[in-house]
Amino acid sequence: MLINHQGFLNFLLSSGMFLAQGAANVNFDQMKKILLSIFSLALVAGANAQSEIKPNQGDVTTEFGLSGGVLNSNFELNEQGNLLRFRYFAKETLAFRLGFGLSSYKNTKNLYDIDDDSHKGTYKTSETDFLLNLGVEKHFTGTERLSPYVGGDLLLSVANEKKEFSDATMGGTAYQENNSGSVKGPGSLGFGVRAVVGADYYIAKRVFLGAEAGFGFLNTKKGKTTIKVNDEPTVTQKSAGSGFELAPNVITGVRIGFVF
């Protein structure tokens, strides 16, 4: 909170007029004590002043992506709906970033014998993805409501998948009696680094709209695949390869966030 200098000057002038009118009844030492007390209170108020609009030291923010138009706005998580993101302000100009996401998908498909639908097979698929984002932001002065910043992120991603079939073909396309097994993999492991630049604009007390862009790389390596069918020996396939991406991007688009 900023001190209203005009109001403070008016207060001092009013106090001075009051003291002048009572000078006949108040001695010099008493007047000096009163003025010193007023001045000390003003200094304490200024030293302890904090912003009521922007984050202060120790505050935490969270945010969501904002998509759609004026009449059909939608909220979604960061990074294409996969990431919860928080920021901790160690200082008014320094924030630490944490983003994480965990998604899991499972599906079961029933397959029937075309000659006797009382015979059923199953084909199950499952996928798990984990994302982690650690970073830091340096905020600049900006204005009373605008807070521009630069920063950087470390990115980590882990993905796994598995397929299980019972009385079904390995690909899950048809019923096949006495054919069971599993295919595990290929999983993947990704690591990257990203530089970011952005700004938050506080539309209300402790509520902001923001935009952010980044430039970085992500290196992803696929893992091995293990195949087990009936009583046959397990077959292990080596890594299918790796991928590398270096590109600029807009992160989440327009964001709406809250300070708490």
Secondary structure as UniProt FT lines:
FT   HELIX           5..21
FT   TURN            22..25
FT   HELIX           28..47
FT   TURN            57..58
FT   STRAND          60..67
FT   STRAND          74..76
FT   HELIX           78..81
FT   STRAND          83..91
FT   TURN            92..93
FT   STRAND          94..112
FT   TURN            117..118
FT   STRAND          120..139
FT   STRAND          146..168
FT   TURN            170..171
FT   STRAND          175..184
FT   STRAND          188..204
FT   TURN            205..206
FT   STRAND          207..222
FT   STRAND          225..229
FT   TURN            230..231
FT   STRAND          235..237
FT   STRAND          242..250
FT   STRAND          255..259
//
